[in-house]
Amino acid sequence: MSLPGSYENDEAMEAILVAVIGVTGSGKSSFIRRITEYNNIVIGDTSESQTETVERYPFKCDGQSYVLIDTPGFNDSKLDDETVFDMLAEWLVNTYRAKQRLNGLIYLLPIIDNRQKGSEIRNLRMFKKLCGEENFGNIMLGLTFCDREEGTVVQARTKELKENPRWWGDMVARGSVIREIPQERDPCLKLLKHFIPKEKVTLRLQSEVVNRGVPIDNTAAAQTVLHHQELAAVRAQEAKEYAEIEKEFASRKQKAAAENEKRMAEDGQNHEKMDNLLGQQKEEMLTLQTQESQELEREELAQVEETRKSEQHSLQCRQNLEKAKRQVDLQPEVQKQRQELEDHVEKIRSFRIDIKSCLKSLTDWASNGRVKTAKLASHKNLTGFCDRCLTTLFPRKGQYYSKDYPNLKGTEEHD
């Protein structure tokens, strides 16, 4: 056994001394190797402990000296719990006699083992008696392999350990802390710094044996460790519990398989229903898209018709405006034509009057008989004839008599 009491200088005497305790397979050696970087530490992956003696591993970090103590694990398949307890108790007594006291203890428990086995509870009770309630404030309760479980499982397990006084409840109430043990070195070193301000402690077993002279087998911690027959009975009970657990596991596995098949069948039906529902939704979407397309087409046609009507109205307005403009532009011409028409009507009216006068004069003239041409020039009755009548009555050699030429010459007679 390697005793950490044989230091060669004062610097080693000031080191932070921390013992790592727990069941076999809880990750004690892995935790120490990760922090100290001692590659010669053997790590096991079975229920058989790789640490058969108490070993110390000194190292420095940030100018602070540390010594981690690796101990054999309880519930080991090769070493019984009595042997492990005797080795641990002897080491603690020797270090105390060598004036070396611990700054703290780390008790590791794997989170993946959620069975409250009788031996684990007994060993934890022994650990509590070994330390003493007055020293619970220097104990860190570490959960290992948390990365292998879901967060909800870790939280539930931590709550159970914290609230149950058979486990860690009474220790937490008196100052112990619960921490998840990380897989990286730096976070693990940070956990060790928790013990720097802690005063070195004298464990109850050390006080009983060294200060009071109580034999190790008669200490309070030793009384909780069962003898071989009791241990065999406990292990038989554990084997029975394990068989029941296996049976229950097989039953749950079979039930889970049946439920899985049922769920798969339900999922198949649900998939079929979902496919039908998706098909209906697809048809509804196509119908809706068709309706929307038709509605958009109708709206576009309505917009086109409205645009056509608007353009037609605009064209009509432009035509009316141009017509009104032309009417305004033609107004002087219309007035002129109207005036000419009125003048023409007036001429016609005057012509009718002249015709009437000519007829009367012709009647009067005819009643006088034949007339001499020489006298026509001075005949007062000729003044009543118009130019047309005179031309008709008195043609002469292609020439015409007119009232514009009142002096008629010649002596020829006219009918």
Salt bridges, closest charged atoms under 4 A:
GLU11 OE2 - LYS60 NZ 2.16
GLU37 OE2 - ARG185 NE 3.50
GLU48 OE2 - LYS78 NZ 3.71
GLU52 OE2 - LYS78 NZ 2.40
ASP62 OD2 - LYS193 NZ 3.32
ASP81 OD2 - ARG122 NH2 2.39
GLU82 OE2 - HIS227 ND1 3.29
GLU82 OE1 - HIS228 NE2 3.41
ASP113 OD1 - ARG115 NE 3.66
ASP113 OD2 - LYS117 NZ 3.81
GLU120 OE2 - LYS117 NZ 3.74
GLU133 OE1 - ARG174 NE 3.57
GLU134 OE1 - ARG204 NH2 3.81
GLU160 OE1 - ARG157 NH1 3.34
ASP170 OD1 - LYS128 NZ 2.95
GLU248 OE2 - ARG252 NH2 2.40
GLU295 OE1 - ARG298 NH2 2.57
GLU305 OE2 - ARG308 NH2 2.45
GLU346 OE1 - ARG349 NH1 2.61
ASP364 OD2 - LYS360 NZ 3.49
GLU413 OE1 - ARG370 NH2 3.41
GLU413 OE2 - LYS372 NZ 2.30
ASP415 OD1 - ARG370 NH1 3.08
